[in-house]
Amino acid sequence: MAGEEVVIARAGMPMVKLVRIEGSGRRVLGAAAGMIDYRAGWDDPMTDSELEDFLGNRGVGPDEITP
């Protein structure tokens, strides 16, 4: 099936056609290096208040979150 079109049908009616597209080339690891800036402390644990805001005040506390 390399490069062939595939038609997915439901009750005999064609619904979806899958076709191969040509990619733009190989992905380069680290292509965005230097383009993203992180603030100092971006990975610090959230305070209880920040966690409540993040969770939309659903009443879920840090003790109730399982990793």
DRENVO-477467 format. One record per residue: residue number from 1; residue in one letter; z, x, y of N, C-alpha, C in turn. Coordinates in Angstrom, 1 decimal. Each point is the difference from the previous one (the first is absolute). Layout:
BEGIN
R, NUM, a, Z, X, Y, Z, X, Y, Z, X, Y
...
END
This chain:
BEGIN
R, 1, m, 0.0, 0.8, -1.2, 0.0, -0.8, 1.2, 0.0, 0.9, 1.3
R, 2, a, -0.3, 1.2, -0.1, 0.0, 0.9, 1.1, -1.1, -0.5, 1.0
R, 3, g, 0.5, -0.5, 1.2, -0.9, -0.4, 1.0, -0.7, -1.3, -0.1
R, 4, e, 0.3, -0.7, -1.1, -0.6, -1.4, -0.2, 0.7, -1.0, 0.8
R, 5, e, -0.8, -1.1, 0.4, 0.7, -1.1, 0.6, 0.6, -0.9, -1.0
R, 6, v, 1.2, -0.5, 0.3, 0.7, -0.9, -0.9, 0.3, -1.3, 0.8
R, 7, v, -0.4, -1.1, -0.7, 0.3, -1.3, 0.6, 1.1, -0.7, -0.7
R, 8, i, 1.0, -0.5, 0.7, 1.1, -0.7, -0.6, -0.2, -1.5, 0.4
R, 9, a, 0.0, -0.8, -1.1, -0.3, -1.4, 0.2, 1.1, -0.9, -0.5
R, 10, r, 0.1, -1.2, 0.5, 1.0, -1.0, -0.4, -0.8, -1.3, -0.3
R, 11, a, 0.2, -0.5, -1.2, -0.7, -1.2, -0.4, -1.5, 0.1, 0.2
R, 12, g, -0.6, 1.2, -0.3, -1.4, 0.3, 0.1, -0.5, 0.2, 1.5
R, 13, m, 0.9, -0.1, 1.0, -0.4, 0.2, 1.4, 0.4, 1.4, 0.4
R, 14, p, -1.0, 0.8, 0.4, 0.3, 1.4, 0.5, 1.0, -0.1, 1.2
R, 15, m, 1.1, 0.7, -0.1, 1.0, 0.0, 1.0, 0.1, 1.4, 0.8
R, 16, v, -0.2, 1.0, -0.8, 0.2, 1.4, 0.6, -1.0, 0.9, -0.6
R, 17, k, -0.6, 0.9, 0.9, -0.9, 1.0, -0.5, 0.6, 1.4, 0.3
R, 18, l, 0.2, 0.8, -0.9, 0.5, 1.3, 0.2, -1.1, 1.0, 0.0
R, 19, v, -0.1, 0.8, 1.0, -1.1, 1.0, 0.1, 0.6, 1.3, 0.4
R, 20, r, -0.7, 1.1, -0.4, 0.5, 1.3, 0.3, -0.4, 0.3, 1.4
R, 21, i, 1.0, 0.7, 0.7, -0.4, 0.4, 1.4, 0.1, 1.6, 0.0
R, 22, e, -0.7, 0.6, 0.8, 0.0, 1.4, 0.1, 1.2, 0.4, 0.9
R, 23, g, 0.8, 0.9, -0.5, 1.1, 0.5, 0.8, -0.4, 0.9, 1.1
R, 24, s, 0.9, 0.3, 1.0, -0.4, 0.9, 1.1, 0.3, 1.4, -0.3
R, 25, g, 0.3, 0.3, -1.3, 0.3, 1.4, -0.4, 1.4, 0.1, -0.5
R, 26, r, 0.4, 1.2, -0.4, 1.4, 0.3, -0.5, 1.0, -0.2, 1.1
R, 27, r, 1.2, -0.5, -0.4, 1.1, -0.1, 0.9, 0.6, 1.4, 0.1
R, 28, v, 0.4, 0.4, 1.2, 0.6, 1.3, 0.2, 1.5, -0.2, 0.2
R, 29, l, 0.8, 0.7, -0.8, 1.4, -0.1, 0.1, 0.5, 0.7, 1.3
R, 30, g, 0.8, -0.7, 0.8, 0.5, 0.5, 1.2, -1.0, -0.2, 1.2
R, 31, a, -0.9, -0.9, -0.2, -1.0, -0.2, 1.1, 0.6, -0.5, 1.3
R, 32, a, 1.2, -0.6, -0.1, 0.6, -0.5, 1.2, 1.1, 0.9, 0.5
R, 33, a, 0.1, 1.2, -0.5, 1.0, 1.0, 0.4, 0.0, 0.2, 1.5
R, 34, g, 1.1, -0.1, 0.6, 0.2, 0.2, 1.4, -0.4, -1.2, 0.9
R, 35, m, -0.4, -1.1, -0.6, -0.4, -1.2, 0.7, 1.2, -1.0, 0.1
R, 36, i, 1.1, 0.2, -0.8, 1.1, -0.9, 0.0, 1.2, 0.7, 0.5
R, 37, d, 0.7, -0.5, 1.0, 1.3, 0.6, 0.5, 1.1, -0.9, -0.5
R, 38, y, 1.1, 0.6, -0.5, 1.2, -0.7, -0.4, 1.1, 0.3, 1.0
R, 39, r, 0.8, -1.0, 0.4, 1.1, 0.3, 0.8, 1.1, 0.7, -0.8
R, 40, a, 0.8, 0.8, 0.6, 1.1, 0.6, -0.7, 0.9, -1.1, -0.5
R, 41, g, 0.4, 0.1, -1.2, 1.0, -1.0, -0.6, -0.7, -1.2, -0.6
R, 42, w, -1.4, 0.0, -0.1, -0.7, -1.2, -0.5, 0.5, -0.3, -1.4
R, 43, d, 0.5, 0.9, -0.7, 0.4, -0.3, -1.4, 1.5, -0.1, -0.2
R, 44, d, 0.7, -0.1, 1.2, 1.5, -0.2, -0.1, 0.2, -1.4, -0.6
R, 45, p, 1.2, -0.1, -0.7, 0.3, -1.3, -0.6, 0.2, -1.0, 1.2
R, 46, m, -0.3, -1.3, -0.3, 0.1, -1.1, 1.0, 1.5, -0.3, 0.1
R, 47, t, 0.4, -0.4, 1.2, 1.3, -0.6, 0.2, 0.0, -1.4, -0.5
R, 48, d, 1.2, -0.5, -0.2, 0.1, -1.4, -0.5, -0.7, -1.0, 0.9
R, 49, s, 0.1, 0.2, 1.3, -0.7, -0.8, 0.9, -1.5, 0.1, -0.1
R, 50, e, -0.5, 1.2, -0.1, -1.5, 0.2, -0.2, -0.5, -0.6, -1.3
R, 51, l, 0.8, 0.1, -1.0, -0.3, -0.6, -1.3, -0.1, -1.5, 0.1
R, 52, e, 0.9, -0.6, 0.6, 0.0, -1.5, 0.2, -1.2, -0.4, 0.8
R, 53, d, -0.4, 0.7, 1.0, -1.2, -0.3, 0.8, -1.2, 0.2, -0.9
R, 54, f, -0.1, 1.1, -0.7, -1.1, 0.3, -0.9, -0.2, -1.1, -1.1
R, 55, l, 1.1, -0.5, -0.5, -0.1, -1.0, -1.1, -0.1, -1.4, 0.6
R, 56, g, 0.0, -0.2, 1.3, -0.2, -1.3, 0.6, 1.3, -0.8, -0.1
R, 57, n, 1.2, 0.7, 0.0, 1.3, -0.7, 0.0, 0.1, -1.0, -1.2
R, 58, r, -0.5, 0.4, -1.2, 0.1, -0.8, -1.1, 1.3, 0.1, -0.7
R, 59, g, 1.0, 0.7, 0.6, 1.3, 0.1, -0.6, 0.1, 0.9, -1.1
R, 60, v, -1.0, 0.9, -0.2, 0.1, 1.0, -1.0, 0.6, 1.3, 0.5
R, 61, g, 1.1, 0.4, -0.5, 0.7, 1.2, 0.4, -0.4, 1.2, -0.8
R, 62, p, 0.4, 1.2, 0.5, -0.4, 1.2, -0.7, 0.5, 0.1, -1.4
R, 63, d, 1.1, -0.7, -0.3, 0.6, 0.0, -1.4, -0.9, -0.8, -0.9
R, 64, e, -0.8, -0.9, 0.5, -0.8, -0.9, -0.8, -1.4, 0.4, -0.3
R, 65, i, -0.3, 1.2, 0.6, -1.4, 0.5, -0.2, 0.0, 1.0, -1.1
R, 66, t, -0.9, -0.2, -1.0, 0.0, 0.9, -1.1, -1.3, 0.9, 0.2
R, 67, p, 0.1, 1.3, -0.3, -1.2, 0.8, 0.2, -1.0, -0.2, -1.1
END
